[in-house]
Amino acid sequence: MLLPPPSPRAPSGSETTADVVCIGETMAVLSPWDTRPLAHQSALALAVGGAESNVACALVALGHSAAWLGRVGDDPLGRRVLDDLTARGVDVSTVETDAVRPTGVYFKDPGPDGTGTYYYRRDSAAAAMDPGLASLPLLHRARVLHLSGITAALSDSCADLVTHIVARRAVPGPVISFDVNYRPTLWRHRPADAGPVLRELARCADVVFVGRDEAENLWGTRTAQEVRGLLGPGPVLVVKDAGHGATAYGADGEETFVPTPATRVVERVGAGDAFAAGYLAALLEGRTRANGLRLGHLMAAATLGTGEDVPTVLTRDTLDRHLALDNADWSALRLA
């Protein structure tokens, strides 16, 4: 896939540039300190999280420049979001602050079957995002724009924004990356729309990420090959199949499969975002699709092994050693 060349780094005090601009909602996250259910907790830890900003944070940790674009409330939680992302090296210079609408919040609820999540984001500042954001110069200087199906479900104006960028190509030049990120609760008021809307957005993107089980729930496809048939030959497609592996299909029809290395799972929240960041980092670095899938797996494994939405990334030397393994050694890899 042909990426636009990196933009020249702007002089100090002038407009900024970023390799990747991630667009969506970031929220305050309240999590228990231990594995007891939320209802049994007396104190919670405050952090921040959001699918698109998780990708931006992971990309920065891998050595790339990334910006997050969205809206937060003019409240302490909004300031916490901006401070946290800034501390991680993410550019938030174009984020809008809303004097009326609040910053969204979500809670994590540990349980024997995994961590549940409870979102409080209706009428949030981010829900007021609209196509006007597409005119910002930062987007036009990027090499990749990354969006997800979560944003398309937040409000009508958010849906218009995603359609404006992904389907109508309002920002010509950058590669459009789209993570399907189907969240049934966000579509509960119009469940019949989710499949057709997300399918059309995926068909229009350049790079698409989707889980195999997610695609089955959304479109009735049972295999990665069936997802490829549904979306057609246009986008580079990455189908993730949890503990089995991930398959990438190029626009040329070539299929690449990389098995998932054995990984200890503490919590699954954020693993898909980390995978997308790994694959996009490999794309920016001109690596092969196989190495893109490997780097995606390594980033996802780092997230699965922690309760944090954004993982601590392995050193570059360690990552490069894993990427250089032959297929047999990769298949035997065990990640702590």
Solvent accessible surface area in square Angstrom, and as a share of the most:
residue,aa,sasa,rsa
1,M,107,0.48
2,L,169,0.84
3,L,22,0.11
4,P,34,0.21
5,P,108,0.68
6,P,78,0.49
7,S,26,0.16
8,P,120,0.75
9,R,142,0.52
10,A,39,0.30
11,P,103,0.65
12,S,123,0.79
13,G,90,0.86
14,S,56,0.36
15,E,107,0.48
16,T,60,0.35
17,T,20,0.12
18,A,3,0.03
19,D,12,0.06
20,V,0,0.00
21,V,0,0.00
22,C,0,0.00
23,I,0,0.00
24,G,0,0.00
25,E,5,0.02
26,T,1,0.01
27,M,5,0.02
28,A,1,0.00
29,V,3,0.02
30,L,40,0.20
31,S,23,0.15
32,P,16,0.10
33,W,184,0.65
34,D,62,0.32
35,T,119,0.69
36,R,120,0.44
37,P,52,0.32
38,L,42,0.21
39,A,95,0.74
40,H,122,0.54
41,Q,31,0.14
42,S,118,0.76
43,A,56,0.44
44,L,58,0.29
45,A,27,0.21
46,L,63,0.31
47,A,36,0.28
48,V,15,0.09
49,G,2,0.02
50,G,5,0.05
51,A,14,0.11
52,E,1,0.01
53,S,1,0.01
54,N,10,0.05
55,V,0,0.00
56,A,0,0.00
57,C,6,0.03
58,A,1,0.01
59,L,0,0.00
60,V,34,0.20
61,A,56,0.43
62,L,9,0.04
63,G,69,0.66
64,H,28,0.13
65,S,35,0.22
66,A,3,0.02
67,A,0,0.00
68,W,0,0.00
69,L,0,0.00
70,G,0,0.00
71,R,34,0.13
72,V,1,0.01
73,G,1,0.01
74,D,86,0.45
75,D,31,0.16
76,P,95,0.60
77,L,53,0.26
78,G,1,0.01
79,R,124,0.45
80,R,91,0.33
81,V,0,0.00
82,L,43,0.21
83,D,93,0.48
84,D,29,0.15
85,L,2,0.01
86,T,78,0.46
87,A,91,0.70
88,R,102,0.37
89,G,48,0.46
90,V,5,0.03
91,D,33,0.17
92,V,27,0.16
93,S,78,0.50
94,T,37,0.21
95,V,22,0.13
96,E,68,0.30
97,T,75,0.43
98,D,16,0.09
99,A,93,0.72
100,V,136,0.78
101,R,84,0.31
102,P,73,0.46
103,T,8,0.04
104,G,3,0.03
105,V,25,0.14
106,Y,6,0.02
107,F,49,0.20
108,K,6,0.03
109,D,31,0.16
110,P,22,0.14
111,G,33,0.32
112,P,143,0.90
113,D,148,0.77
114,G,43,0.42
115,T,35,0.21
116,G,31,0.30
117,T,47,0.27
118,Y,112,0.43
119,Y,78,0.30
120,Y,136,0.52
121,R,23,0.09
122,R,173,0.63
123,D,91,0.47
124,S,2,0.01
125,A,1,0.00
126,A,2,0.01
127,A,11,0.08
128,A,30,0.23
129,M,1,0.00
130,D,63,0.33
131,P,41,0.26
132,G,47,0.46
133,L,6,0.03
134,A,5,0.04
135,S,84,0.54
136,L,47,0.24
137,P,63,0.39
138,L,3,0.02
139,L,0,0.00
140,H,84,0.37
141,R,63,0.23
142,A,4,0.03
143,R,32,0.12
144,V,0,0.00
145,L,0,0.00
146,H,3,0.01
147,L,0,0.00
148,S,0,0.00
149,G,0,0.00
150,I,14,0.07
151,T,0,0.00
152,A,1,0.01
153,A,10,0.07
154,L,30,0.15
155,S,30,0.19
156,D,113,0.58
157,S,35,0.22
158,C,0,0.00
159,A,22,0.17
160,D,65,0.34
161,L,0,0.00
162,V,0,0.00
163,T,40,0.23
164,H,54,0.24
165,I,0,0.00
166,V,0,0.00
167,A,38,0.29
168,R,150,0.55
169,R,86,0.32
170,A,31,0.24
171,V,1,0.01
172,P,96,0.60
173,G,60,0.58
174,P,5,0.03
175,V,9,0.05
176,I,0,0.00
177,S,0,0.00
178,F,0,0.00
179,D,4,0.02
180,V,0,0.00
181,N,13,0.07
182,Y,40,0.15
183,R,85,0.31
184,P,81,0.51
185,T,88,0.51
186,L,34,0.17
187,W,3,0.01
188,R,136,0.50
189,H,142,0.63
190,R,74,0.27
191,P,92,0.58
192,A,87,0.68
193,D,58,0.30
194,A,1,0.01
195,G,8,0.08
196,P,67,0.42
197,V,50,0.29
198,L,0,0.00
199,R,68,0.25
200,E,89,0.40
201,L,5,0.03
202,A,0,0.00
203,R,104,0.38
204,C,36,0.21
205,A,6,0.04
206,D,37,0.19
207,V,1,0.00
208,V,0,0.00
209,F,0,0.00
210,V,0,0.00
211,G,9,0.09
212,R,59,0.21
213,D,85,0.44
214,E,29,0.13
215,A,0,0.00
216,E,66,0.30
217,N,117,0.60
218,L,23,0.12
219,W,36,0.13
220,G,51,0.49
221,T,11,0.06
222,R,160,0.58
223,T,64,0.37
224,A,20,0.15
225,Q,102,0.46
226,E,65,0.29
227,V,0,0.00
228,R,20,0.07
229,G,60,0.57
230,L,46,0.23
231,L,6,0.03
232,G,20,0.19
233,P,108,0.68
234,G,52,0.50
235,P,1,0.00
236,V,12,0.07
237,L,0,0.00
238,V,0,0.00
239,V,2,0.01
240,K,35,0.15
241,D,37,0.19
242,A,75,0.58
243,G,65,0.62
244,H,118,0.53
245,G,1,0.01
246,A,1,0.01
247,T,13,0.07
248,A,0,0.00
249,Y,7,0.03
250,G,1,0.01
251,A,66,0.51
252,D,108,0.56
253,G,51,0.49
254,E,100,0.45
255,E,98,0.44
256,T,23,0.13
257,F,90,0.38
258,V,8,0.04
259,P,43,0.27
260,T,35,0.21
261,P,4,0.03
262,A,44,0.34
263,T,33,0.19
264,R,149,0.54
265,V,67,0.39
266,V,75,0.43
267,E,19,0.09
268,R,152,0.55
269,V,33,0.19
270,G,10,0.10
271,A,14,0.11
272,G,30,0.29
273,D,12,0.06
274,A,2,0.02
275,F,6,0.02
276,A,1,0.00
277,A,0,0.00
278,G,0,0.00
279,Y,8,0.03
280,L,0,0.00
281,A,0,0.00
282,A,2,0.01
283,L,32,0.16
284,L,16,0.08
285,E,61,0.28
286,G,68,0.65
287,R,78,0.28
288,T,87,0.50
289,R,62,0.23
290,A,38,0.29
291,N,32,0.17
292,G,1,0.01
293,L,0,0.00
294,R,15,0.05
295,L,0,0.00
296,G,0,0.00
297,H,11,0.05
298,L,3,0.01
299,M,2,0.01
300,A,12,0.10
301,A,7,0.05
302,A,28,0.22
303,T,0,0.00
304,L,20,0.10
305,G,21,0.20
306,T,36,0.21
307,G,35,0.34
308,E,95,0.43
309,D,12,0.06
310,V,16,0.09
311,P,10,0.06
312,T,126,0.74
313,V,30,0.17
314,L,71,0.35
315,T,91,0.53
316,R,81,0.30
317,D,99,0.51
318,T,29,0.17
319,L,2,0.01
320,D,58,0.30
321,R,149,0.54
322,H,31,0.14
323,L,11,0.05
324,A,85,0.66
325,L,51,0.25
326,D,86,0.44
327,N,120,0.62
328,A,74,0.58
329,D,76,0.39
330,W,3,0.01
331,S,67,0.43
332,A,64,0.50
333,L,24,0.12
334,R,162,0.59
335,L,26,0.13
336,A,123,0.95
